Amino acid sequence: MAEVMPLQSDAPIFGRLVVVGLGLIGGSFAKGLRAKHLFREVVGVDLDAESRRLAVELGVVDRCETDLAAACRGADVIQLAVPILAMEKLLAQLAKLELGDAVLTDVGSAKGSVVCAARQAFNGMPARFVPGHPIAGSEQSGVEAAKTTLFRRHKVILTPLEETDSAALVLVDRLWRELGADVEHMQVEHHDQVLAATSHLPHLLAFTLVDSLAQRSENLEIFRYAAGGFRDFTRIAGSDPVMWHDIFLANREAVLRTLDTFRDDLDALRDAVDVGDGHQLLGVFTRARVAREHFSKILARRAYVDAMHSNDLIYLANPGGSLSGRIRVPGDKSISHRSIMLGSLAEGTTEVEGFLEGEDALATLQAFRDMGVVIEGPHHGRVTIHGVGLHGLKSPPGPLYLGNSGTSMRLLSGLLAAQPFDTTLTGDASLSKRPMNRVAKPLREMGAVIETGPEGRPPLQIKGGQRLAGMNYEMPMASAQVKSCLLLAGLYAVGETAVTEPAPTRDHTERMLRGFGYPVAVNGNTAIVESGHKLTASHIEVPADISSAAFFLVAASIAEGSELLLEHVGINPTRTGVIDILKLMGADISLENQREVGGEPVADIRVRSAKLKGIDIPEDLVPLAIDEFPVLFVAAACAEGRTVLRDAEELRVKESDRIQVMADGLQSLGVKAEPTPDGIIIDGGSIGGGEVYSHGDHRIAMSFSVASLRATAPIRIHDCANVATSFPNFLGLAAQVGIRVAEESK
């Protein structure tokens, strides 16, 4: 037996960890947990004597055993890190031992095979066996490549079964998280199917392509002139043949299902080439390219946001300053969403300019690509949509992931309620907390079959093939998203669908439907559509978003000596509540170069600093400024006198409880702010410095950045990572015009 390495002085939590198989994965698991000092000792087991020697010498384990029974006797956790086809023999050996309360886990990539072998060896699945699979690796192999950071920020999938002991699951979950892994739980069958598609099939294709080309008579020329793309694609054909032989046999059922699907797609592509179907080829190539880019961006952005959340990304907003110059804020998000939806359902090709390339609008775009719509771009805000008509959508290959976009989910639920196929709408953790019964309930009254998660939250499961009936719906609460959802469902419903709102909300859907040639009647607060018409392709120019402009409208109003011009801003009368409220408070705002673009009114907005006064905000303006209230609260804090907001309870179910979060932040800066059930009371006065918390809400973070203009000391704003996903160039534009806010240096 090799020399035993000395233990650190840190008090361990557990007794013994045994790792069977000291390759890259098993060695890294052992080395990482040994460095954490969670176990009294870490013991390695491996058939190779050199691996055992190196494991101790390199500090991967405390000691090694050649006898499995001796190593496992009295163990707390036993990690099985052997090749997948060696697992059956190892489990048979373990089944003969007295393991006590030891927790078993593994790292195999084919969980169905491991579970089957465990059931056979133990005559049933051991309750304290937690199957697992770390999705991590390295170009190097062997115990000498083991490193403590291998699993950091990599996925580890645990696949517990019904009989899995909950305490054992919690323990294994914790061990991986201690190594910095992102742990998820998944059903065995789902895991194997996902891995068959994302890992096993690509390896199979790479092996097959290289083998096929190597057998051709002109193979020398083929490989001599192979470009970088060929080398990149076939790099994984250099993987261990024996290991992949084992994996394909162990996960053969899932691999075969995935391979059959791919073969069907390949046959369809061959047919398109054969008959010269350029549209089909463009659709495949465009979807492939942009899907890769889209999901890479989402994952990269989420990784950035997660990292920033874990590190608490802080904005440091320094006091003082004034605004000057001219800027154009990003395109209107509401219009960007609707341009993709209606353009996809139109007949013909729709061109969109000024499209907002933010994560929310891109989620809508990708959803329609997943339903078979060919969409080119976006490139510098330009998108080309090859519409399929109202009845041309196809069943998506899986759930439609909508990120953090509540607009996407609520509007799509109306469009999808009458499609001939089933759909599931999912989102990130934040969207999964948002209420969806406000659309699900009236859609059910129209005949839709929709299931939600607990308390009416996502995911939404929509049953296809339903016959919808038009109805007259009086909305209990003003909401443009609910109104739009029902109007879009009305495009498919039998008869007439009329939606009456208690107060006017943004009417982009009604305007854009008309722009696509679909008749919409508006009588007061009631909008009416009926089925039987069609949408005809159009050209859409997306104006700058007034919700984004609002931060600069308030900033220039409260900072002495400011004059700022905001270019090409949408001034739809159902969106200008923020301007109306600021003018009632005494703001100096004027509209210049007013014009209409694509059915939407647009203007350049000039704003100069002014002395603001507190007001009772008229209730009829509340729905017209619902997204802008966080920064309007900052204006109220700078105004002379009291500002009172009522009838705005919807603010409590946005990305955060915006009433409470803003009240807490203002109070911490010395502002008198009293939240009420449906609003807030703010007494204007001096704004101090200090710490505020945005709770991951981008509008809260940007609003307190604006507040710094009148602060007496710096404001540190916590949890600002989400600003980058909704208004990517906010800090750049803020610095350009004179707001002194930036990410705090570490």
N, C-alpha and C positions, 0 to 999 in steps of 0.2 A: 504494500500500500504506500502511496506517495506521502510526502511530508504534509502535515496539516498546517494550513495557514492560520495565523492568529486572528481572533475575533476583535472587532472594534469595541470600544467601551459603551456605545449606545445600547440601551436596554432593548432587547428584541421583544416583539409581540408574540411571535409564534415559535414553535420548536424547530422541526426539521422540514426543509424543502428538498425533495428528491427530483432530479431532472434526468430522465432516461433518454439518452440520445444527445450527445454534445456537439452537434453541428452548429451552423450559424444561428438558427432560431432557438434551439434549446440552450445553447451557450449564452446567447444574448439575454434570454429570460433569466437564467441563473445569475449571470454577472450583474445584471441590472438590479435584481432584488437583493443580491448580496451587498451591493453598494448602498442599498437603502437600510440595511441592518434590521429588516423586519423579522428575520429568522435567526434562531440561535446558531444553526449551521445549514449550509447548502451542500448537498451531496450529489455528485455526478455518477452516472452509470453509463458505460459505453463499451462496446465490444472491442474497440480499437485501443491498444495499449498506448500508442503515441498520443491519441486524443486525450486519454486520461491524464497522461503526464503533463501535456500542455495546459489542460484545464486548471490544474493546481498551480502550475508555474506562472500562468498569466492572471491568476486571481479570479478565474471564472467561478470556481467552487472552492469550498474549504477543504474537501477531500473527495476521493473517488472510491467506489466499491466495484469489485468485479462480480460480486454475488448480489443478484436482484433482491433476494429475500432479506439479506442482511441490511441492505440499503433502506428497504421499505419498512422494516420493523420499527414501529413507533413514529412513523412519518405523519406530519400534519397535512402536507400537500404533495402529490406526486404528479409531475408534469411529463406527459408522454410525447416525445419529440422525435419519433422514429419515422422512417419512410412509410407511406400509406399502406403498402402491402405487407410490411413487417408488423403492422399493428395487430393483426389477428393472432399471430404467434405470441406477441407480448401480452395481450389481454388474456390469452389462455393461461400463461404463466402467472399473471397477477391473480387470476381467479382461484388459484390453488393456495394463495397466501392468506394469512390472517392480517388484514389491513386495518382492523379497528375502525376508527372514525376518520380515516384519511380521506381527503378530498382528491378525486382523480380529475384530471383535465388533459386536453391534448391540443395539438396544433395542426392537425391534418386538414387538407383543403377539400376533401370529399366527406362531408359529415354523415351522409346516409350510410356509407360503407363502414365508417367507424362505429356508428350506433348499432348497425346490424351485427358487427363483430363482437361488440360489447354484450349485446343481448344473448348471443350464442354462447359466449364464454362464461357468462355469469348466470345463465338461465333466467334472463330478465335484466332490464336496465338498472344498474346500481343507482340508488337514489343520490349518492354523493359523487356521481360522475357528471361533470359539466363539460360538454363538448365545446371546443373553441377553435378559432382559426385567425391568426394574425396575418393581415395582408401587408407584408413587409418583406424586404429581401435586400440583396446586395450582389454586385458583380462577383464578389469573393465568396468563398464557402469555407466550411470547416470551423473548428473551435477557435483557431487563431484569428478568425475574422469577427468573433463575437465582440459586441460593443454595448455599452449600457444604454445608449441612446437610439438603438435600432428601431424601437417601436414608437418613439416620440412623434406625436401628431400623425400616426398611422392608424387605420381602422383595425379594430379587432372585433370579430363577430363571434358572439357566444350563441349557441343554439340549444338552450335548455328544453327539456321535454316536460310533459305533464307530471311525471314522477320525480323530476329533479328537486332535490331538497333546496328550499329557499335560502337557507343559511349558507350552503355550499356555493350557490350562485352568487350571493353577495360577496363572499370571500374571493372567488376567482375574479369577479368584476373589479374588486378593489385592487387586486394584485396587478392587473393590467393597467389600471388607471395610475397606480404608483409609478409605472414605467412611462407615463406620459401618453398612453394610447387613448384613442377616441373609441370607446366601447359601445357597441350596439348589440341588441338581442334580436334574433331572427329565427323563424322556423327552419328546421333542417331542410325540408324540400325547397323552400324559397332560396336558402343559401346556395344549395347545389345548382339550382337553375341560374342564379345570378352569376356564380363563378364560372359555370359552363359557358356563358355568353361573353363575359368580360376577360377571362383568362384562358380557359381551356380551348375554346374555339380559335382564338388568334394563334395560339401555339400550334394547333393542329393544321391551320391553314399555312403557317410559315414553314413547318416541316414538309408539308405536301408540295408547296410551290417549289421549294428548293430541290426536293427530290425529283419532281417532274421535269424541271429544266435541266437538271444534271444528267438525266437519262437521254436527253435529245442529242442527236448527232452533232449539232452545231453548238454544243454546250460551252466550248472554249470561247467562242465569239460572244455568246450570251453573257457569260460572267466577265469577260474582258471589258465589255462596254456597259455593264450595269452601272447606273447612276446612284447618287446618294440615296434616293428614295427607295431603291431596291434593297440597298444595304440596311437602311433603317427598318424597313418592313420585315426583313428576314433575319434581323439580329437575334430574335428569340429562338430561331432554329438552331442556335448554338447552345441551347440549354441541355441539361443532362437527359439523354435519351431514356435511360432506365427509369429515372424519376417520373418522366412524363408518360412512359409506358404504363407505369403503375397508376398514375392519376387517371388516365383515360379509361382504364379498365375499372377502377374503383368508382368512377362517376359516369359510367357509360350511358345510363338511361337519360340523365340530364344533358349530356353531350350530344346524344343522338337527337333529342328533341330540338336542341338549338341548331344542330347541323341540318336537320330537315327544313327548318324555317329558313335558314340561310340559303339552302339549295333552291328553295322556291323563289326567293328573291333574286338569286343569281340567274335562274331560268327566265324570270321576267325581264331582267336586264339584257340577257342575250336576245330575247325576242325584240326588245326595243332597238337594239343595234341592228338586228336582222332586217327590220322593216323601216329603219331610219326614223324612228319616233323620237325626234329631238326634244319634245316637251317632256316625255317620260325621263329621258336622260338628264335634262336640266333639273327636273324635280329631284331625282335621286342625288345628283351631285351637289345641288344647292342645299338640300336638307342635310346631307352628310357633313358638308363643310361648316354650315352655320350651327348645326347641332353640336359639333365638336367644339366650336368656338364658344357657343352659348353656355354649355355646361361647364367648360373649362373656366369661363369667366365667373360663373356662379360659384363654382367650387373654390376658385382662387379668392374671390371676393369674400365668400363665407369664411374661408380659412383666415383671411386678413381680419375680417370683423370678429371672428371668434378669438383670434390672437389678441386683437386690440381690446376686446371685452375682458379677456383674462388678465390683460395688463392694465386695464382701465385707461383707455385713450382719453387724455385730458386736453381740452382747449384752454389756453391761457389767454384771456381777453384783457388787454390793458386799457386803462381809462383814457378818455379824451379823444380828440380828433374831430374832423369834419369831413364831409363827403363832397366829391366833385368828379366831373367827367361824364362819360356816357358808356353804358354797357347794355348787352343783351343777355338776359337770363335764359336758361334752357327752355326747350319747347314744352308746351302744355301737355301734362301727363294724361289728363282726361281725354283730350282730343286724340292723342297718340294711341291710346287703348282702342278707342272707337274706330279709328281709321283702319286698324288691322282687322277688327271684327267685321265691319261692314264691307270693306274691300274684299275680304275673303269670301263673303256671301254674295258679292255682286257678280254680274256676268260681264266679262271683259277684264282688261288690265288697268289697275288703279295705281297711279303714281302719287307718292307721299313725299313731301319735302319738309324739313324741320322736325322730323320725328325725334322724340326724346329717347336717347339710347341709354336709359336708366334700367335698372334691374326689373322694375315692375312692368314697364311696357314691353321689355324683351321677353318676359314670361308669357304675356299674351301672344306675342309673335310666335314663340316656340310652340305654344299649345296648338295654334292653327297649322303650323308645319306638321305637327304630330298627327293632325287630322287630314293630311294629304294635300294641303294647299302649298303651291309653289310660290315662295316669297324670296325675292332677291334683296340683299342688303341686310341691315342698314349700313350705308357707307356715307359718312359725313351727313347724316340725317336724311338720306334719300333711301326710300324703300319702294320696290316694285312688287305688286301683289297680283298674281294671276288668279282671279276669282273663279270659284267653282259653282256659283249659283246657290240659291237658298237650300237646295236639296243635294248638294254635291259633297258635303263633308263625309269623311270615312272614319271608321272606328279607329281610335288611337291604339297603339300597341300596348299601352299600359296606362296607369294613372297619369293625369295631367298635373304636373308639379308647377305651382304658381308662386313659389317663393313667399314673399311678404305682401303680395298684392291682393287686398280685399276687393278692389275694383274688378280685377280679373275674375275672381271667384264668383262674385255676386252677379255680374253681367253674363258670364258664361253659363251660369246655372239656368238662366232664362233661355238662352239659345239652345242649350243641350237638352232641355226638358222634353222636346218633341222630336229629337233625332231618332233614327231607327236603331241606334246602338246604345249600349250601356257605357257610362263613363264614371270615373271616380276623380274628384278634384281634391288635391292635397296641397299643403303648403308647409312653410317652415314653422318653427315653434311659436313664433309671434302670431302668425296668421291662424294657427290652430287654436288660439285662445279667443278669436274674434267671433261675435254672434252671427249665425247664419239663418236662424229661424225667421228673421224678418223677410227673407226671400223664400225660404222653403215653405212657409205656411201659405202665403197666397198662391204660390205655384201649385201646391197640392190642391187648393180650391179650384184650380183650372184643370186638374186631372193628372198632374205630374206625380210620379212616384219617386220620392227623394228620401233617403235616410241620412241622418247626420250623426256625428259623434255625441258623446254625453253633453247635456245642456245645450243642444243645438249648435255645437261647434264642429269645425271640420274634423275629418274629411267628409265630403258630400258624395254619396253614392246615388247616381241618377239612373233610373231604369229606362231603357229605350223602348221605342215602339208605342208610346202612349198617345192617345188622341186628346189634345187639349181643347177646351172650350173657352171662348172669350168671356170676359166678365167685367162688371163695373166694380172697381176696387177703390175704396176710400182709405188712403194711407193714414195710420194713426200718428205717424211722425214723419216730418219732411225728410226725404232722403232721395237724392238724385240716383243713387245706385239701385235702390229698390224700384223706383219708377222706371229706370232704364231696363232693368231685368225683366219687368213685366211687359214693357212695350216690345222688347225683343222676342219674348215668348209669344206675344200677340201676332207676330209675323207668321206664326204657324198654327194659331188657334182658330177653331171654327167660329165664324162670326166676328163680332167687334169686341175689342179690348179697350176699356176706358180706365185711366188711372187719374184719380183726383188727389192732389196733395194739399195739406193744410196751409202751406205757404210756398211761394215759388222757390224752386231749386234750379241748379244749373240745367240748361236745356240743350246741351251739346248733342245728345242722342236725337232729339226731334229735328234739330237743324241739319244734322248729318244725314239722317234718313231722307229728308227732302232733297239734300244735295245729291244723293244717289238715286233720285227720282221716285222715292217711295212716298205715297201720300200720307200726311199726318195732319189731323185736325187738332187745333188747340182752342178750347173755349174756356177762357179764364184760367183757372188752375187745373183744368182737366185736359189731358192729352189722349187722343183716340187713334188707334190703328185698326186695320182689319187685314186678314190674310187675302191671298190671291193676287198680289202684285209682285213686282220683281225689283231688284236693285240693279242699277246700271253703273258700270265703272265710272270713276270720276278722278279729278285731280285735287289733291288736298295739300294746302300749305298750312302747317301747324304754327300758330303764333306762340310767342313767348308766354310762359305760364305766369299768370297773375299771382298765384300762390307763392311762387318763388320770388316774384318782384316785390311782394308784400314786405319782406325783411328789409329791403332797401328803401321802400316807401317810408317805413317807420324810422329807419336809421337816419335818413336825410331830414325827416321832420324834427327829430329830437336833438340832432347835433348842430349846435350854433354855427352859422356861417356856411351852411351846406347848400349846394345846388347840384342836382343830379338829373340826367336824362336817361330814362329806361326805354329802349327801342323795341318797336314791333310787339307790344304787349297786347294780348287778347283782352278786350273790354266787353265781353258778353255781359249784358245787363244782369244775368243771373249769377255773375261771378264778381261783380264790382262792389259788393257789400263793404269790403275793406276800404275802398276809396270813399264811399259814402260815409262810413263811420269816422274815418280820419277827418274828412271835411267838416262833419258836425262838431268835431273836437277842435276845429280851427286850423287844420293843416292847409298849407299852400300847395295845392296840386292842380295841374292843368293838363288837358289832353291836347296834343298837337298831331297834325297830319292824320286825322281820322279817316279810315277807309274800311272797306269790306274785302276780306280775302277768303274765298271758299265758303261763303255763307256766314263767316264769323267776323264781327267788328274788331278792328285792330287800331291801335294808336301808339304814338310815342308819348310817354308820360314824363312831365317835368315836375319835380318836387323840390321845394325850397324849405329851409328850416322855418319853424313858426312856433309861437307859444301855444301849447295845447291846453284845453280845459276839460275837466271831467264831465261826463254826460251819463244819462240813462240811455243805454243802447236800445234803440227801437226794436221790438220783438220781430217785426217784419223783415229786419235786416239780418237777423241771426242766421237763417239758413243760407244766406248769400255770402257769408263770411266764415262758415263753420271751420274751415281749415286754417284760417288766418288768425284765430283768436289768441294763440300763444304770444305772437308778436304784438297783437293789439293790447294785450295785458301789459306789455312793456311800455307801450305808448301811454296807457292809463297811469302807470307808475310815475311817468315823467310829467303828467298833466297837473294843472292846478285844480284842486278840488277832488270830488268823489266820482268814480265811474262804477256803474252798476250794470251787471249782465244777468238776465233772467232767460228762462226757457231754452237753455243750451245743454240739457242733460246728455245729449249725444256725445259731448266732449269727454264724457267719462268712459266711453267704450272705443276710443281711438287706439293708436299704438300704445298709449299709456292713458291713465286717468288725467287728462290734461288740466282739468280744474284743480285737482289736488296737488299735482306735481308742480304746476306753475305757482300755486299759492305757497307751497313749501319753499320753493326757490326764492320767491320774492321776499318772504318773511325772513329768510336767512340773510338777505341783503339789506334788511332794515326797513322794508316797505310794509305798510299795513295792508294786508290782503286777507280777506275773510271768505273762505269757500262756503257756498250754499249748495243745497241738493241739486239745483239746476243752473248754477251760475257762480258769480263771484262779486265781491265788493272790494274795490281798490281805492285807497286814499293816496293821491299823488304826493310826492315829496322827494327827499334825497334818497339816492341809491348808493349803498355802500359796497364794499368789496366782500369777498368771502368765497365759500364753497357752495356750489349747487350741483344737483344730480338730475341728469336728463332721463334716467331710466331707459336708455336706449332709444328714446324718441327723438328723431332728427329735428323736428320743428321746435322742441324744447331747447335743444342744444343751440340751434341757430338764433333763437329768440334771446337767450341770455348773452350770446355774442354781441347782439345789437345793444343790449342793455349796458354794456361796458362803455358805450359812448358817453353816458351820463353818470358813470360810477365814480366814486371818490377814491377807489383802490381797485387793484386787479381782481377779476372774477375767474375762479378756476371751475371749469365745467366738466363734470365727470361723465363717462360712458357715452362718448361722442362718435363711436365707430360707424354708426348707421348713417351719419351725414354723407359719407362717401358713397353709399349705395343709392341715395335719393337725389342728392345735389352735389355731384362729384367735384365741381369746380367752385364750390362755395367759398372756400378759404382764399382761392386765387382772386375771385371777383371782389371779395371783401377787402383784401389787401390793395387791389387796384384802385378802389374808390376811397380808401382811407380808414377802414375799420381795422383796428390793431389787434387782430386775433390770429392765433396760429396754434399748431399742435405744440404742447409742452415738451421740451427736449428732456430726454431721460438722463 
